């Protein structure tokens, strides 16, 4: 079923704990479309101080969905995949009828 492009504002929350990691690192969010195609990454800097310390990121995103299906948001720290966040988009067409005059 054809779906019109839908631009949707979202918030993504990423919470990191340092553990042994210290220093400046690159946090990347790479959107992946249902086709497997990836979009350009959103990049942030993570400054990790080690041990129990960490950082929380609240990221405002404006994303345009073009087709139905399973979208993935792949989260990398430097070049290591940390996790993948799934989001399934389903399109339901709504037909409205005008009230008689």
C-alpha positions in Angstrom: 0.0 0.0 0.0 1.3 3.4 -0.9 2.1 5.6 2.1 2.6 9.4 2.0 5.8 10.7 3.6 5.2 11.4 7.2 7.6 13.6 9.2 7.4 12.8 12.9 9.1 14.4 15.9 10.7 11.9 18.3 12.8 11.8 21.4 15.5 9.2 21.9 17.1 8.5 25.3 20.5 6.9 25.5 22.1 6.2 28.9 25.8 5.2 29.0 27.8 4.0 32.0 31.5 4.4 31.7 32.9 1.2 33.4 36.5 1.1 32.2 36.0 3.5 29.4 37.6 6.9 29.7 38.0 9.9 27.5 36.3 11.3 24.5 34.3 9.0 22.2 32.0 9.3 19.2 28.4 8.3 19.8 26.7 7.6 16.4 23.0 6.9 15.6 22.6 5.4 12.2 19.0 5.1 10.9 18.3 2.0 8.8 15.3 1.8 6.6 13.2 -1.3 6.0 15.0 -1.8 2.7 18.4 -2.1 4.6 19.5 1.3 3.3 21.1 3.5 5.9 20.8 7.3 6.3 23.6 9.7 7.4 24.5 9.3 11.0 23.7 11.7 13.8 26.9 12.2 15.8 27.5 13.4 19.3 30.6 13.4 21.5 30.6 11.3 24.7 33.0 12.3 27.4 33.4 9.2 29.7 35.0 9.5 33.1 35.2 5.8 34.1 33.7 3.6 36.8 30.1 4.3 37.9 29.9 7.7 36.1 28.1 8.0 32.8 26.2 10.3 30.5 22.5 10.5 29.5 21.5 11.8 26.1 18.0 13.1 25.3 18.0 13.6 21.5 15.3 15.4 19.7 14.9 13.9 16.2 12.7 14.9 13.3 12.5 11.8 11.1 10.6 11.3 7.8 9.1 7.9 7.3 8.6 7.0 3.6 7.4 3.4 3.7 5.9 0.9 6.1 8.1 -1.6 7.8 10.7 -2.1 10.4 13.1 0.8 10.9 16.3 0.4 13.1 18.3 3.0 14.9 21.8 1.5 15.2 23.8 3.0 18.2 27.6 2.9 18.0 30.2 4.1 20.4 33.3 4.8 18.2 33.1 1.8 15.8 31.5 -0.7 18.2 27.7 -1.4 17.8 26.2 -1.0 21.3 22.5 -1.7 20.5 19.8 -1.4 18.0 16.4 0.2 18.6 13.5 -1.1 16.5 10.5 1.0 15.4 7.8 -0.6 13.2 5.7 1.8 11.1 2.3 0.7 9.9 0.2 2.8 7.6 -3.6 2.8 8.0 -5.5 4.9 5.5 -8.3 6.9 7.1 -11.2 7.8 4.9 -13.6 10.5 6.1 -17.0 11.3 4.7 -18.4 14.8 4.7 -21.6 15.3 6.6 -24.6 16.0 4.3 -25.6 19.7 4.1 
